[in-house]
Amino acid sequence: MDFTSFLTSLGTSFVIFLVLMIVFAFLSSRPGNNVVYYPNRILKGLDPLEGGYKSRNPFSWIKEALTSSERDVIAMSGVDTAVYFVFLTTVLSILVLSGVILLPVLLPLSVTDHGMKTQTTSNGTFSELDKLSMANITAKSSRLWGFFIACYWVSIVTFALLWRAYKHVSWLRAEALKSPDVKPEQFAIVVRDIPHVPQGQTRKEQVDSYFRDIYPETFYRSMIVTDNKVVNKIWESLEKYTKKLARAEAVYAGSKTTAKPEGTRPTNKTGFLGLVGKKVDTIEYCNEKINELEARLESEQKVTLREKQQDAAVVFFSSRVVAASASQSLHAQMVDTWSVFDAPEPNQLIWPNLKIKYFQRELRQYLVYFIVALTIFFYMIPITFISALTTLDNLVKYLPFIKPIVNIKALKTVLEAYLPQLALIIFLALLPKLLLFLSKFEGIPTESHAVRAASGKYFYFTVLNVFIGVTIGGTLFKAFKRIREHPTLDEISSLLAESLPGNATFFLTYVALKFFIGYGLELSRIVPLIIYHLKRKYLCKTEAELKEAWRPGDLGYGTRVPGDMLIVTIVFCYSVIAPVIIPFGALYFGLGWLVLRNQALKVYVPTFESYGRMWPHIHNRILASLILYQITMFGYFGTQKFYYTPLVLPLPILSLVFGFVCAKKFYPAFQHPALEVAANTLKEVPNMELIFGAYIPPSLRSEKIDGDRVEDALSQASRTTPV
């Protein structure tokens, strides 16, 4: 990519962002679009536009985002979202403090060094950036001391700010768990690996007697986990026909006019997708199916509760201190029996995974790691191929029929600026669902844990495939002939020294595309807006369907955090080699903070709350990026023949020590709730029946079978008064 293409890429991206921001300012002020731009506020019963439509400044969202407090974010989107903003703020601070030193010191050192061999300046490369990087420094030059000191500066700043962030997130988590409000998950634990039932006892009696003996004063009740596959299927069918009935009645009511007051009753065919089979009256057919399914559901609920009990349970205590203590205690002599963990929110439990035995979980975990390793390895091939193939010269070479189109100067400039980055972004969009499926296959019991696990896999995938794959793949593809002709160590080292800074042009454009186009689309919500209005006009007939059409979802931590981490890795690794990338990284995280602050306050609704458990994952990934940067700099100083290169080696060691200390000091409070936190006074006596009821799966809830629960999985074992 030449300098003109690079500037075209930046300019075009910036113009698109401005256009999208103006579109957002206009569309978000229209009352008919409130459910797209302010769903979080609407669901909480707040006024979408506090100042009224006419008195509101189109760009007041910027001021609102900047003046909002951390408490506001927690109130609207929870602790997990506030922790995500701690991450954005921390990385932004690292880049700003690093840039304040690196840019005014390293850029002059690079630009004023005229002793190096001449770089390629006439074959279409972006040689202007080379002059601002370490590629412009003469080998063995004393100027390399400036870059060496910069490595230590970036590392020290990162250590200091990560330590401060960890302390702050620990405080946020403690404050949330100290809340005087009653939260069901603080009064329950999940038990797995329950041994075989002794002769003469039921599973319920076994669990109740075990925990009543250990916690005689505070044990309240247990709920045996059941195999809900069949009952869930019936319940989902019942929900489907209930919605279909509501839709048919709405269509029928809408067909009644003055000219035809009797209206037209809707009909449908009962076969595949409603296209074949017998034609029936939809309302009558749905009512018949609902009556049939209700009877089947009631019968299957009884069968499930009595005959499909699993080797797992949810156990409830009348004291949250005891629940917190029980969740982190070793209950059995053998680790593969009576294993426990603190209960998550009721909607987070992955019920089918609770029955998986201890050693089976271990085996699945290693199997998944092996599959992920293979995925990373084999994805390296197509990503490397894409990064090399999607350069314009290679496309013209392999697809000569596009040459007339490519020869159009304006189009050629745009294609050179965007083609490789767009191909990479689209390719990566196919991966997250696979990684989430693999994480759940491990036997992970909660949704938030599965998201964290998938996020970690996605991070390593993006770093190993995108960052390393694109860098090495692009370098080797462009210079394969040179390596083949001169396959010496000196030649390869020289090639790396020249190519690493040059690859920064790809990542500069990639980062710019992500923060200008990505955050522009995020803010404007053009795609959700179009989808909502199409559904509203052509598909939605009931209020429930309309609400489902604009339901916003959450921030999507499973993909958003790894995407941000890729940018962290890129900016870290090139911060000293090509310091000009630092402002781009700061823009990415600064603009991301501003746009996502608005989205967190007004748009996204969290699907779960883990009270900041994502932070240790984020912290470790930042450290992994830092260590990769330190190792990269060690190798790069070697290619520059810097005599004091071994002095870089203490940095990755310091990073590992820092990570170890943080894990020992802070992580236990994230792994288990601290008892001093759980001991805080509640503002009211907890209603244990409501707490227990919150964990009953929707498919098992029925008023008709309460009287039968004396001997089933949901039966009461103790009526101890809550304390």
Helices and strands as residue ranges (DSSP letters): H 3-27, G 31-33, H 34-37, H 39-43, H 60-67, H 70-77, H 79-111, H 127-130, G 134-136, H 144-177, G 184-187, E 188-192, H 203-214, E 219-226, H 229-254, E 267-269, G 272-274, E 279-281, H 282-307, E 309-317, H 320-327, E 339-342, G 346-348, G 351-353, H 358-389, H 392-398, G 400-402, H 403-406, H 409-428, H 432-441, H 447-461, I 462-468, H 469-485, H 489-512, I 513-518, H 519-524, H 526-538, H 543-550, H 557-575, H 581-602, H 614-639, G 645-648, H 650-671, H 675-678, H 688-694, G 698-700, G 703-708
